[in-house]
């Protein structure tokens, strides 16, 4: 079984077996572009080049419970307020978004305004019929 060295945090670490690297990949500690070389002093390449099957996820073990980075916030960020002061969005993206909003508004208007108008005319006709009927009744003094 081959062993591999990884370059993590600027240092060479290892040797690791394929199973250990697969676990590290599943835990998110290494990714496809992490520098890697065989224990036989091969060239530095990426994990993806030496272990291409990891990217498909078919042979990955389950992630370790401690690897869930998003389960809890780091202690330094607890109770910290975050304020977004600026968002840099390209003008073309804003223009596309506004076009989509306008298209949605137009579709809703075209679909619902006639329905609302018909319902208003029906209600108005019922009220007019009731009022007209009560006015046209003969009054006996």
C-alpha positions, -999 to +999 in steps of 0.1 A: +000+000+000+014+034-010+021+061+015+019+098+007+033+130+021+011+161+022+020+197+024-002+212+050+003+247+064+036+251+046+051+219+061+055+184+048+035+160+069+031+122+067+034+096+056-003+090+053-021+060+039-047+063+012-074+055+039-061+083+061-060+108+032-096+098+023-107+105+059-089+138+058-106+146+025-140+136+040-133+158+070-124+188+048-089+190+061-074+185+026-089+192-008-082+182-044-055+208-048-035+200-017+001+193-026+010+156-024+038+132-032+045+095-028+068+082-001+092+072-028+102+108-033+080+114-063+072+148-076+049+172-058+015+170-074-021+174-062-041+149-042-064+148-072-036+136-094-025+108-071-060+098-058-085+109-085-113+087-071-117+110-040-135+136-061-163+113-069-170+106-032-178+069-038-150+056-016-151+083+011-156+074+047-182+093+068-169+126+081-157+127+116-181+144+141-155+169+151-150+180+115-183+198+113-170+234+112-205+249+109-221+231+138-210+258+163-195+291+158-159+296+168-154+310+204-140+343+190-172+350+171-198+343+197-218+373+206-201+394+179-223+416+157-217+416+120-226+446+098-225+445+061-215+479+048-210+474+011-217+448-015-197+449-047-220+436-075-213+441-112-237+464-129-246+437-155-258+415-126-279+442-112-294+449-146-302+412-151-318+411-117-340+442-124-350+427-157-362+395-140-381+415-113-398+436-141-407+404-160-422+389-129-441+421-122-454+421-157-465+385-156-483+390-123-500+422-136-511+406-169-525+375-151-541+391-120-554+425-131-580+410-154-591+385-127-594+413-101-613+435-126-638+407-134-643+401-097-648+438-091-674+440-119-693+409-105-694+424-070-704+458-083-732+442-104-745+423-074-746+455-053-762+475-082-788+448-087-797+448-049-798+486-047-818+488-080-842+462-069-849+480-036-854+513-054-878+499-080-902+482-056-935+500-053-940+518-020-974+516-004-981+546+019 
